[in-house]
Amino acid sequence: MIPIECYFALSALLFFIGVYGFVTRRNLIAMLISVELVLNAVDINFAAINRLLHPEGMEGMFMTLFIIAVAAAETAVAVAIIINVYRRFHSDSVDSIKNMKR
């Protein structure tokens, strides 16, 4: 049996890697992947806390499934936006779209 602290450590590691990647990267795809890492850290926390506090309940698992569904929808919308930005500016860098004017 894996101790619950290992799940929390893994979750914290994923969260901080995701935040670091989001803050330091200038590529839109890398920033999207970093946001997904943060959401996966939250999923691990929900599942671990559910098993810690209510081992017989499934509330944390349902919240995890809900977050996965929202993350999939968010990824689809973000990829569509990134494709449109790339078509317009021929770059996937944040700096190229910083001064968007309409």
C-alpha positions as CSV (number, residue, x, y, z in Angstrom):
1,M,0.0,0.0,0.0
2,I,1.4,3.4,-1.0
3,P,1.2,6.0,1.8
4,I,-1.1,9.0,1.2
5,E,1.8,11.4,1.7
6,C,3.4,10.1,-1.6
7,Y,0.2,11.1,-3.5
8,F,0.3,14.5,-1.9
9,A,4.0,14.9,-2.8
10,L,3.4,13.8,-6.4
11,S,0.5,16.3,-6.6
12,A,2.6,19.1,-5.2
13,L,5.4,18.3,-7.6
14,L,3.0,18.3,-10.6
15,F,1.4,21.6,-9.4
16,F,4.7,23.4,-9.1
17,I,6.0,22.1,-12.4
18,G,2.8,23.3,-14.0
19,V,3.0,26.8,-12.4
20,Y,6.7,27.1,-13.3
21,G,6.0,26.0,-16.9
22,F,3.2,28.5,-17.2
23,V,5.1,31.4,-15.9
24,T,8.4,30.8,-17.7
25,R,7.2,29.6,-21.2
26,R,6.3,31.9,-24.0
27,N,4.9,29.2,-26.2
28,L,1.1,28.8,-26.2
29,I,1.2,25.0,-26.5
30,A,3.7,24.7,-23.6
31,M,1.5,27.0,-21.5
32,L,-1.5,24.8,-22.2
33,I,0.4,21.7,-21.2
34,S,1.4,23.4,-18.0
35,V,-2.3,24.2,-17.2
36,E,-3.1,20.6,-17.8
37,L,-0.4,19.6,-15.3
38,V,-2.0,21.8,-12.7
39,L,-5.4,20.3,-13.3
40,N,-3.9,16.8,-13.0
41,A,-2.4,17.8,-9.7
42,V,-5.9,18.8,-8.5
43,D,-7.3,15.5,-9.7
44,I,-4.7,13.5,-7.7
45,N,-5.5,15.6,-4.6
46,F,-9.3,15.0,-4.9
47,A,-8.8,11.3,-5.2
48,A,-6.3,11.1,-2.4
49,I,-8.3,13.2,0.0
50,N,-11.4,11.2,-0.8
51,R,-9.6,8.0,0.1
52,L,-8.2,9.6,3.3
53,L,-11.4,11.1,4.6
54,H,-14.2,8.9,3.1
55,P,-12.8,5.6,2.0
56,E,-16.2,4.2,1.2
57,G,-17.4,7.3,-0.7
58,M,-16.9,8.2,-4.3
59,E,-17.4,12.0,-4.1
60,G,-13.7,12.8,-4.9
61,M,-13.7,10.4,-7.8
62,F,-16.8,12.1,-9.3
63,M,-15.2,15.5,-8.9
64,T,-12.1,14.1,-10.6
65,L,-14.2,12.9,-13.6
66,F,-15.9,16.3,-13.7
67,I,-12.5,18.0,-13.8
68,I,-11.2,15.7,-16.5
69,A,-14.3,16.5,-18.7
70,V,-13.9,20.2,-18.1
71,A,-10.2,20.0,-18.9
72,A,-10.9,18.1,-22.2
73,A,-13.4,20.9,-23.2
74,E,-10.9,23.6,-22.2
75,T,-8.2,21.9,-24.2
76,A,-10.3,21.7,-27.3
77,V,-11.2,25.4,-27.1
78,A,-7.6,26.4,-26.4
79,V,-6.2,24.4,-29.3
80,A,-8.8,26.0,-31.6
81,I,-7.7,29.4,-30.4
82,I,-4.0,28.6,-30.8
83,I,-4.7,27.3,-34.4
84,N,-6.4,30.6,-35.2
85,V,-3.6,32.7,-33.7
86,Y,-1.0,30.7,-35.6
87,R,-2.9,31.2,-38.9
88,R,-3.1,34.9,-38.3
89,F,0.3,35.7,-36.9
90,H,2.3,32.7,-38.2
91,S,3.7,32.2,-34.7
92,D,2.6,30.4,-31.5
93,S,4.5,32.8,-29.2
94,V,2.7,34.9,-26.6
95,D,4.9,37.9,-27.7
96,S,3.5,37.9,-31.2
97,I,-0.1,38.4,-30.0
98,K,0.6,40.7,-27.2
99,N,-0.5,43.8,-29.1
100,M,-3.6,42.5,-30.9
101,K,-5.7,45.2,-32.4
102,R,-9.0,44.9,-34.1
